[in-house]
Amino acid sequence: MEDKIKGINTICTHVGEIEDKQFGGAISPIYTSTSYAYIDAEISRYPRYSNTPNQEYLCKKIAALEETETAMILGSGMAAISTTLLSLLSSGDHILFQNDIYGGTRNLAEAQFDRYGIEFSFTEGLEVSDFEKEIRDNTKVIYIESPSNPILKIVDIKAVAQLAKSRNILSAIDNTFATPVIQKPSTMGIDIVLHSATKYFGGHSDICAGAVATSEDLKKTIWSLSKNLGGSLSDYTVWLLERSMKTLVIRVKAQQENAMKLSKYLYDHNLTKTVYYPGLTTHENHDLAKRQMNGFGAMMSFEFDDSIDVNSFLKSLELIKPSMSLAGVESTMLVPAETSHHLLKQEDRLKQGITDNLIRFSVGIEDTEDIIQDIEQAIVKATNK
Ligand SMILES: *Cc1c(COP(=O)(O)O)cnc(C)c1O
């Protein structure tokens, strides 16, 4: 049956279900064993090998969503990213990163790669020519993130994948912000699709997990290191993640519909200076976003003009939570310079457009009228008199 499923909602609800043969329950049972029979068994199951029944079956759902041969889940987005990159890169290799990426990924390279003799560099801009220029003889991986965190920049995924392929370089993307609901990078030629499942896959701000969707071959390489590093995901969390992913499509669609409305509201507001949202026709890559995405996602960033004190604005919010992380069903806001990107040098932040006053807005599923009302009342309290 699973092979016949095509629709993305049906994939979310049904692919990767474990049938409860014992009791006929409607949902997947949870298997928490850390010990499995091995005599005459086809595979040796063990949680750290990421192949317990719940781990194995959830990967089917993720692979079906991303249209890759297979997938793997790990203990966090960074576990997925670090395990993948360290498994593909050896001493003397080079990785080329897009200049505007998640702060934790940038910090992984800056804090750790020197010790392993792994060279890394960042592109100047985001045109394909910016990537091409930076390719070295020893470049093994090109790594992109589109839309990027927190400025929502858009990269031409297909063009970068083609460039990588033509030079025999692997391409990887962090697809956390878009999710497969909005774009499937493997269908555009990308080799490795990474996720912080802590975000939209989980969607309720109560799960920390990561995922890699890729080919069987690459998974073997990544898996052999992941067994050594041991960043596996607990079966309790796997089970909760499977439950959460059933509503992935309807959550993301509702969130991006709200984001479209709220981005227009913020853009039209006389106290905002800038709004970064790919759905706005004023976004520098709006046309590209329209071409390669199915919708524009539910993340945006914006700046007020100087009449608003950002700190008191965030403290005055009553409904929107000024809190870390993103992608939950509840709306949240934060200042990246103080949180997700605080490890970067200020000069690097400014180069990316991350000013100290930039607010990142993760739009939830609430009614937009209530969100707008909350923003308005917080603005009144935060206006410098
Ligand atoms: C949060 C995030 C990560 C890291 O994921 P964790 O689950 O926190 O380890 C990576 N990439 C992006 C785009 C993120 O937002």
The ligand as an SDF file (V2000), in Angstrom:
LIG
                    3D

 15 15  0  0  0  0  0  0  0  0999 V2000
   17.6210   25.2040   14.8200 C   0  0  0  0  0  0  0  0  0  0  0  0
   18.3140   25.0550   13.5410 C   0  0  0  0  0  0  0  0  0  0  0  0
   19.3800   24.1500   13.3990 C   0  0  0  0  0  0  0  0  0  0  0  0
   19.9290   23.3530   14.5640 C   0  0  0  0  0  0  0  0  0  0  0  0
   19.0170   22.4240   15.0290 O   0  0  0  0  0  0  0  0  0  0  0  0
   18.9790   21.8580   16.5430 P   0  0  0  0  0  0  0  0  0  0  0  0
   17.8560   20.9150   16.5200 O   0  0  0  0  0  0  0  0  0  0  0  0
   18.7960   23.0380   17.4440 O   0  0  0  0  0  0  0  0  0  0  0  0
   20.3010   21.2100   16.7690 O   0  0  0  0  0  0  0  0  0  0  0  0
   19.9420   24.0200   12.1520 C   0  0  0  0  0  0  0  0  0  0  0  0
   19.5100   24.7450   11.1000 N   0  0  0  0  0  0  0  0  0  0  0  0
   18.4960   25.6190   11.1980 C   0  0  0  0  0  0  0  0  0  0  0  0
   18.0570   26.3790    9.9980 C   0  0  0  0  0  0  0  0  0  0  0  0
   17.8680   25.8070   12.4160 C   0  0  0  0  0  0  0  0  0  0  0  0
   16.8740   26.6980   12.5280 O   0  0  0  0  0  0  0  0  0  0  0  0
  1  2  1  0
  2  3  1  0
  2 14  2  0
  3  4  1  0
  3 10  2  0
  4  5  1  0
  5  6  1  0
  6  7  2  0
  6  8  1  0
  6  9  1  0
 10 11  1  0
 11 12  2  0
 12 13  1  0
 12 14  1  0
 14 15  1  0
M  END
$$$$
